[in-house]
Amino acid sequence: MDELRYSHDWDVVIVGAGPVGGHTADLLAKRGHRVLLLEEHNEIGRPFQCAGLVTPNAMHQVGLYETILEEIDGALIHGPSGTLVPVGTGGTVRTYVVCRKLFDEAVVKQSMESGATLWLNSKPKQAEVHSEGVILTVVTDSKEVNISTKLLIGCDGAHSWTRRYFRMGRPKELMVGFQTEVVGYQYRKRWLEMYSGSEIAPGFFAWVIPSGNDSCRIGLWSTADRLDGKSIEECYHNLLNHPLWKDRFSNIRETARYCGPVPSGMVRKAYKNRVLLIGDAAGMAKPTTGGGIGPGFEQINGIVDNLSNAIAENTLSEEKLKSIAKGHFEKMRKEQSRARSLRNLLVSDCEDGELDKHFEQFAKPEVIELINEVGDIEKPVPLGMALLRKVPAFRKLALKAGMKLLFS
């Protein structure tokens, strides 16, 4: 340990070179730290397991507007029986659809331009945490090497090796997502569509997202318990053959398909001695949309300055990381929990008949106006609370919502 005490190969090793890992590396490299990014695949941005939506706030942080395929002004949301709720305003961008490969590559390139190092075909095999640092065994290009670092950060996704190796718990929810890339769907430019119903995406929704050059991403998500024995692919076929909407899908041709988990609900303690979890590894995907890039960026942004100081001083004990992260992480966890409670109340725990009644209320002009006034894809809780307070038909849910929010 004497050698480790006086010299580390790296200040920070980040497992996972996705957008959150890349952005974390960029922020820390800019602050003068020696950062190594480990990516288990032989290229960045593959495999692709995401709807590819990036919020304006997240995009502003990285400035990668050249990766945008489509600008999205709003959503056309369909109730189980076909009630349409249009949310958004033409000409006002709500989110961006990006080419995830180009986006991920560009975020990682930013980190490398700031001084970070990238190892492809590289993944950790084991780790030993000591008082002065971490000894990490890495398999890189089929060879094992030992490296030392002050801090190990897991940005390695839903099935995080870091989270599992250090027994840091599990996200509260692990949704199953399925998506195809298609051509031939007739969509409204600058608008995405959402479909609901127990046969399509029990407790959640399906989506059609324009992705440039007349192609679209069609996907859906749900949880294993809500699927109740059905496969996620079966639900996808139910969408394509639904009596209300099958004509819309009759001319589509698939060009690709993907399947992957969506972890939501931050693990109880996303830090241990010299180990930190960021992004999907920590369960940061939004319970209302499944988006993980924005929350991952927010998670690291809120602690990066204090974390940088601790790295410089090599004071990275569990207690120190707790003092740096706890307040910010707890705030994000509480917001996640409140959003989940409202989602369950208004959508996920509703039978189709009850959900149809909710859509009848959502579709009223004054309610659509309220949604457009208060709604924010990044902050769903204020909208949910406004609906409960201001829409008479939802007031009977207010007490129930109050109890859920009180104990969430």
C-alpha positions as CSV (number, residue, x, y, z in Angstrom):
1,M,0.0,0.0,0.0
2,D,2.9,2.4,0.4
3,E,3.1,2.8,-3.4
4,L,-0.6,3.5,-3.6
5,R,-0.3,6.0,-0.7
6,Y,2.0,8.2,-2.7
7,S,1.0,7.7,-6.3
8,H,-2.3,6.9,-8.1
9,D,-2.5,6.0,-11.8
10,W,-5.7,8.0,-12.0
11,D,-7.7,10.4,-9.9
12,V,-11.0,9.1,-11.1
13,V,-12.0,5.9,-13.1
14,I,-15.4,6.0,-14.6
15,V,-17.1,2.8,-15.6
16,G,-19.3,3.3,-18.6
17,A,-18.8,5.8,-21.5
18,G,-22.4,6.7,-22.2
19,P,-23.6,10.3,-22.2
20,V,-23.7,10.5,-18.3
21,G,-20.3,8.9,-18.0
22,G,-18.9,11.1,-20.7
23,H,-20.4,14.3,-19.2
24,T,-19.1,13.3,-15.7
25,A,-15.6,12.8,-17.2
26,D,-15.8,16.1,-18.9
27,L,-16.7,18.0,-15.8
28,L,-13.9,16.4,-13.7
29,A,-11.3,16.6,-16.4
30,K,-12.0,20.3,-16.9
31,R,-11.2,20.7,-13.2
32,G,-7.8,19.3,-13.7
33,H,-8.3,15.7,-12.6
34,R,-6.8,12.7,-14.4
35,V,-9.8,10.8,-15.6
36,L,-10.1,7.3,-17.2
37,L,-13.3,6.2,-19.0
38,L,-13.8,2.5,-19.3
39,E,-16.2,1.3,-22.1
40,E,-16.9,-2.5,-22.4
41,H,-17.9,-2.2,-26.1
42,N,-15.6,-1.6,-29.0
43,E,-17.4,1.6,-30.0
44,I,-19.4,4.4,-28.3
45,G,-23.1,4.6,-28.6
46,R,-23.8,0.9,-29.1
47,P,-25.9,-1.0,-28.3
48,F,-28.7,1.6,-28.6
49,Q,-31.4,1.2,-25.9
50,C,-33.0,4.6,-25.6
51,A,-35.8,6.6,-27.2
52,G,-33.2,9.3,-27.9
53,L,-34.9,12.3,-26.3
54,V,-32.8,15.0,-24.8
55,T,-34.4,17.9,-23.0
56,P,-33.4,21.5,-23.9
57,N,-31.7,22.0,-20.5
58,A,-29.5,18.9,-21.0
59,M,-28.8,19.9,-24.5
60,H,-27.8,23.4,-23.5
61,Q,-25.2,21.9,-21.1
62,V,-23.3,20.0,-23.9
63,G,-24.2,22.2,-26.9
64,L,-24.4,19.3,-29.3
65,Y,-27.1,20.7,-31.5
66,E,-25.6,19.1,-34.6
67,T,-26.7,15.7,-33.3
68,I,-30.4,16.6,-33.4
69,L,-32.6,14.7,-35.8
70,E,-35.9,16.3,-35.0
71,E,-37.3,19.1,-32.8
72,I,-40.4,18.2,-30.8
73,D,-43.0,20.8,-29.9
74,G,-45.5,18.5,-28.2
75,A,-47.2,15.2,-27.8
76,L,-50.5,13.8,-29.1
77,I,-51.7,11.5,-26.3
78,H,-54.3,8.9,-27.0
79,G,-56.5,7.4,-24.2
80,P,-57.4,3.7,-24.2
81,S,-60.6,4.4,-26.1
82,G,-59.1,7.0,-28.4
83,T,-59.6,10.3,-26.6
84,L,-57.0,12.6,-27.9
85,V,-55.1,15.1,-25.7
86,P,-52.7,17.4,-27.6
87,V,-50.1,18.8,-25.3
88,G,-47.7,21.5,-26.5
89,T,-47.5,24.5,-28.7
90,G,-46.4,24.6,-32.3
91,G,-43.0,26.4,-32.7
92,T,-42.0,26.0,-29.0
93,V,-39.5,23.2,-28.6
94,R,-40.2,20.8,-25.7
95,T,-37.5,18.3,-26.4
96,Y,-35.0,17.1,-29.0
97,V,-34.7,13.7,-30.8
98,V,-31.0,13.0,-31.3
99,C,-28.9,10.4,-33.0
100,R,-27.7,8.6,-29.9
101,K,-24.6,7.3,-31.4
102,L,-23.5,10.7,-32.6
103,F,-24.6,12.3,-29.3
104,D,-22.8,9.8,-27.1
105,E,-19.7,10.0,-29.2
106,A,-19.7,13.8,-29.1
107,V,-20.1,13.9,-25.3
108,V,-17.2,11.5,-24.8
109,K,-15.1,13.5,-27.3
110,Q,-15.8,16.6,-25.2
111,S,-14.4,14.8,-22.2
112,M,-11.3,13.7,-24.1
113,E,-10.7,17.2,-25.4
114,S,-10.8,18.3,-21.7
115,G,-8.1,15.7,-20.9
116,A,-9.9,12.5,-20.1
117,T,-8.6,9.1,-21.4
118,L,-10.9,6.5,-23.0
119,W,-10.3,2.7,-23.0
120,L,-12.6,0.7,-25.3
121,N,-13.1,-3.0,-25.0
122,S,-12.4,-2.6,-21.3
123,K,-14.4,-3.6,-18.2
124,P,-13.6,-4.0,-14.5
125,K,-13.2,-7.5,-13.1
126,Q,-12.6,-6.8,-9.4
127,A,-11.8,-4.0,-7.1
128,E,-10.2,-3.6,-3.7
129,V,-10.9,-0.4,-1.7
130,H,-8.2,0.7,0.6
131,S,-7.8,3.7,2.9
132,E,-5.9,5.7,0.2
133,G,-7.5,4.5,-3.0
134,V,-9.0,1.7,-5.1
135,I,-7.0,-1.1,-6.8
136,L,-9.0,-2.0,-9.9
137,T,-8.4,-5.1,-12.1
138,V,-9.5,-4.3,-15.6
139,V,-9.9,-6.6,-18.6
140,T,-8.8,-4.6,-21.6
141,D,-8.5,-6.2,-25.0
142,S,-8.6,-9.6,-23.3
143,K,-5.6,-8.7,-21.0
144,E,-5.8,-8.1,-17.3
145,V,-4.2,-5.0,-15.9
146,N,-4.2,-3.5,-12.4
147,I,-4.7,0.2,-12.0
148,S,-5.1,2.5,-9.0
149,T,-7.5,5.4,-8.5
150,K,-8.6,7.7,-5.8
151,L,-12.3,7.4,-6.8
152,L,-14.4,4.9,-8.8
153,I,-17.6,6.1,-10.4
154,G,-20.2,3.8,-11.8
155,C,-22.0,5.2,-14.8
156,D,-22.5,1.7,-16.2
157,G,-26.3,1.6,-16.7
158,A,-29.2,-0.4,-15.5
159,H,-27.3,-3.6,-14.8
160,S,-24.4,-1.7,-13.3
161,W,-21.3,-3.9,-12.4
162,T,-20.3,-1.2,-9.9
163,R,-23.6,-1.3,-8.1
164,R,-23.7,-5.1,-8.0
165,Y,-20.0,-5.6,-7.1
166,F,-20.3,-3.2,-4.1
167,R,-23.8,-4.4,-3.1
168,M,-25.3,-1.0,-3.3
169,G,-28.9,-2.1,-3.6
170,R,-31.4,-1.9,-6.5
171,P,-33.5,0.8,-8.1
172,K,-37.0,0.9,-6.9
173,E,-38.4,0.0,-10.3
174,L,-36.9,-1.7,-13.3
175,M,-39.1,-1.3,-16.3
176,V,-38.8,-3.3,-19.5
177,G,-38.5,-1.3,-22.7
178,F,-38.9,-2.4,-26.3
179,Q,-38.4,-0.2,-29.4
180,T,-38.2,-0.5,-33.1
181,E,-37.0,1.9,-35.8
182,V,-39.5,2.0,-38.7
183,V,-40.3,3.8,-41.9
184,G,-43.8,4.2,-43.4
185,Y,-45.6,5.7,-40.3
186,Q,-47.5,8.9,-41.2
187,Y,-46.7,11.3,-38.4
188,R,-47.3,14.9,-37.6
189,K,-44.1,16.8,-38.0
190,R,-42.5,18.1,-34.8
191,W,-45.0,16.1,-32.6
192,L,-44.6,12.7,-31.0
193,E,-47.5,10.4,-30.2
194,M,-48.3,8.4,-27.1
195,Y,-50.8,5.5,-26.8
196,S,-52.2,4.0,-23.6
197,G,-54.1,1.0,-22.5
198,S,-53.7,-2.3,-20.6
199,E,-53.2,-4.3,-23.8
200,I,-50.5,-2.0,-25.1
201,A,-48.4,-0.9,-22.1
202,P,-50.0,-1.8,-18.8
203,G,-49.7,1.1,-16.4
204,F,-47.5,3.1,-18.8
205,F,-47.6,4.1,-22.4
206,A,-46.3,3.4,-25.9
207,W,-44.7,6.1,-28.1
208,V,-44.0,7.0,-31.7
209,I,-41.2,9.5,-32.0
210,P,-40.1,11.0,-35.4
211,S,-36.4,10.4,-35.9
212,G,-35.6,12.1,-39.1
213,N,-35.6,11.1,-42.8
214,D,-39.3,9.9,-42.5
215,S,-38.3,7.3,-39.9
216,C,-39.9,6.9,-36.5
217,R,-39.1,5.1,-33.2
218,I,-42.0,3.0,-32.0
219,G,-41.7,1.7,-28.5
220,L,-43.3,1.0,-25.1
221,W,-42.5,0.2,-21.5
222,S,-44.0,-1.5,-18.5
223,T,-43.0,-3.5,-15.4
224,A,-42.9,-7.3,-15.1
225,D,-45.7,-7.4,-12.5
226,R,-48.0,-5.3,-14.7
227,L,-47.2,-7.3,-17.8
228,D,-48.6,-10.3,-15.8
229,G,-47.0,-13.0,-17.9
230,K,-47.3,-11.2,-21.3
231,S,-44.1,-10.4,-23.2
232,I,-43.2,-6.8,-24.0
233,E,-43.0,-7.8,-27.7
234,E,-46.6,-9.2,-27.4
235,C,-47.7,-5.7,-26.2
236,Y,-45.9,-4.2,-29.2
237,H,-47.9,-6.3,-31.6
238,N,-51.1,-5.4,-29.7
239,L,-50.3,-1.8,-30.5
240,L,-49.7,-2.4,-34.2
241,N,-53.0,-4.4,-34.5
242,H,-55.2,-2.3,-32.2
243,P,-58.6,-1.8,-33.8
244,L,-58.5,2.0,-33.3
245,W,-55.0,2.5,-34.6
246,K,-53.9,-0.4,-36.8
247,D,-54.4,1.6,-40.0
248,R,-51.7,4.0,-38.8
249,F,-49.2,1.1,-38.6
250,S,-50.3,-0.9,-41.6
251,N,-47.5,0.4,-43.9
252,I,-44.6,0.4,-41.5
253,R,-41.4,-1.5,-42.2
254,E,-38.9,-2.2,-39.4
255,T,-35.3,-1.4,-39.9
256,A,-34.1,-2.2,-36.4
257,R,-35.3,-3.3,-32.9
258,Y,-34.0,-2.9,-29.4
259,C,-34.9,-4.0,-25.9
260,G,-33.5,-2.9,-22.6
261,P,-34.2,-2.1,-18.9
262,V,-35.3,1.3,-17.6
263,P,-34.2,1.8,-13.9
264,S,-36.1,4.3,-11.9
265,G,-35.9,5.1,-8.2
266,M,-32.5,6.1,-6.8
267,V,-30.8,3.4,-4.7
268,R,-30.9,4.3,-1.0
269,K,-27.2,5.0,-0.8
270,A,-25.4,5.8,-4.1
271,Y,-22.1,6.2,-2.4
272,K,-19.6,4.0,-0.4
273,N,-16.0,4.4,0.6
274,R,-14.3,5.8,-2.6
275,V,-17.2,4.6,-4.8
276,L,-20.1,6.6,-6.3
277,L,-23.0,5.8,-8.6
278,I,-24.3,8.3,-11.2
279,G,-27.1,8.0,-13.8
280,D,-28.9,4.8,-14.6
281,A,-26.5,2.9,-12.3
282,A,-28.0,4.8,-9.4
283,G,-31.6,4.4,-10.7
284,M,-32.0,7.9,-12.0
285,A,-34.5,7.5,-14.9
286,K,-37.6,9.6,-14.6
287,P,-40.6,7.5,-13.5
288,T,-42.9,9.5,-15.8
289,T,-41.0,9.3,-19.0
290,G,-38.1,6.9,-18.5
291,G,-35.6,9.6,-19.5
292,G,-32.2,9.2,-17.8
293,I,-29.8,11.7,-19.5
294,G,-31.3,14.9,-17.9
295,P,-31.4,13.4,-14.3
296,G,-27.9,11.9,-14.7
297,F,-26.6,15.3,-15.7
298,E,-28.4,17.0,-12.8
299,Q,-27.1,14.4,-10.4
300,I,-23.4,15.1,-11.1
301,N,-23.8,18.8,-11.7
302,G,-25.2,19.3,-8.2
303,I,-22.1,17.9,-6.5
304,V,-19.2,18.3,-9.0
305,D,-17.5,21.3,-7.3
306,N,-17.4,19.8,-3.8
307,L,-16.5,16.4,-5.3
308,S,-13.6,17.9,-7.2
309,N,-12.3,19.5,-4.0
310,A,-12.5,16.1,-2.2
311,I,-10.7,14.4,-5.1
312,A,-7.9,17.0,-5.0
313,E,-7.5,16.4,-1.2
314,N,-8.0,12.6,-1.6
315,T,-10.7,12.7,1.2
316,L,-13.2,10.3,-0.3
317,S,-14.4,8.2,2.6
318,E,-18.0,7.2,2.7
319,E,-18.8,9.9,5.3
320,K,-17.2,12.5,3.1
321,L,-19.1,11.4,0.0
322,K,-22.2,11.3,2.1
323,S,-21.7,14.9,3.2
324,I,-21.2,15.9,-0.4
325,A,-24.0,14.0,-2.0
326,K,-26.7,13.3,0.5
327,G,-28.6,16.6,0.4
328,H,-28.7,16.9,-3.4
329,F,-29.4,13.2,-3.9
330,E,-32.1,13.1,-1.3
331,K,-33.9,16.0,-3.0
332,M,-33.7,14.2,-6.3
333,R,-35.0,11.0,-4.7
334,K,-37.9,12.7,-3.1
335,E,-38.8,14.4,-6.3
336,Q,-38.7,11.0,-8.1
337,S,-40.9,9.4,-5.4
338,R,-43.5,12.2,-5.6
339,A,-43.5,11.9,-9.4
340,R,-44.0,8.2,-9.2
341,S,-46.9,8.6,-6.7
342,L,-48.7,11.0,-9.0
343,R,-48.0,8.9,-12.0
344,N,-49.5,5.8,-10.2
345,L,-52.5,7.9,-9.0
346,L,-53.4,9.4,-12.4
347,V,-52.2,6.7,-14.8
348,S,-50.4,3.5,-13.7
349,D,-52.8,2.2,-11.0
350,C,-55.9,2.9,-13.1
351,E,-58.0,0.4,-15.0
352,D,-58.7,1.3,-18.6
353,G,-62.2,2.6,-17.7
354,E,-60.9,4.9,-15.1
355,L,-58.1,6.1,-17.3
356,D,-60.6,6.9,-20.0
357,K,-62.5,9.1,-17.6
358,H,-59.2,10.9,-16.7
359,F,-58.5,11.4,-20.4
360,E,-62.0,13.0,-20.8
361,Q,-60.9,15.5,-18.2
362,F,-57.4,16.0,-19.7
363,A,-59.0,16.7,-23.1
364,K,-61.1,19.7,-21.9
365,P,-59.8,23.0,-23.3
366,E,-59.2,24.6,-19.9
367,V,-57.3,21.5,-18.7
368,I,-55.1,21.4,-21.8
369,E,-54.4,25.1,-21.3
370,L,-53.4,24.3,-17.7
371,I,-51.2,21.5,-18.8
372,N,-49.4,23.7,-21.4
373,E,-49.1,26.5,-18.8
374,V,-47.6,24.4,-16.0
375,G,-46.3,21.3,-17.7
376,D,-42.6,20.6,-17.8
377,I,-41.1,17.4,-19.1
378,E,-38.4,17.7,-16.5
379,K,-40.6,18.7,-13.5
380,P,-43.9,16.7,-13.6
381,V,-44.8,17.1,-9.9
382,P,-46.0,20.8,-10.2
383,L,-48.3,19.8,-13.1
384,G,-49.7,16.8,-11.2
385,M,-50.4,18.9,-8.1
386,A,-52.1,21.6,-10.3
387,L,-54.4,19.1,-11.9
388,L,-55.4,17.8,-8.4
389,R,-56.1,21.3,-7.1
390,K,-57.7,22.9,-10.1
391,V,-59.6,20.2,-12.0
392,P,-62.9,19.5,-10.1
393,A,-63.1,15.9,-11.3
394,F,-59.7,15.2,-9.7
395,R,-60.3,16.7,-6.4
396,K,-61.6,13.5,-4.9
397,L,-58.1,12.1,-5.6
398,A,-56.5,15.0,-3.7
399,L,-56.7,13.4,-0.2
400,K,-55.4,10.1,-1.6
401,A,-52.6,12.0,-3.3
402,G,-51.8,13.9,-0.1
403,M,-51.3,10.7,1.8
404,K,-49.1,9.2,-1.0
405,L,-47.0,12.3,-1.2
406,L,-46.7,12.6,2.6
407,F,-45.3,9.1,2.9
408,S,-43.3,9.0,-0.3
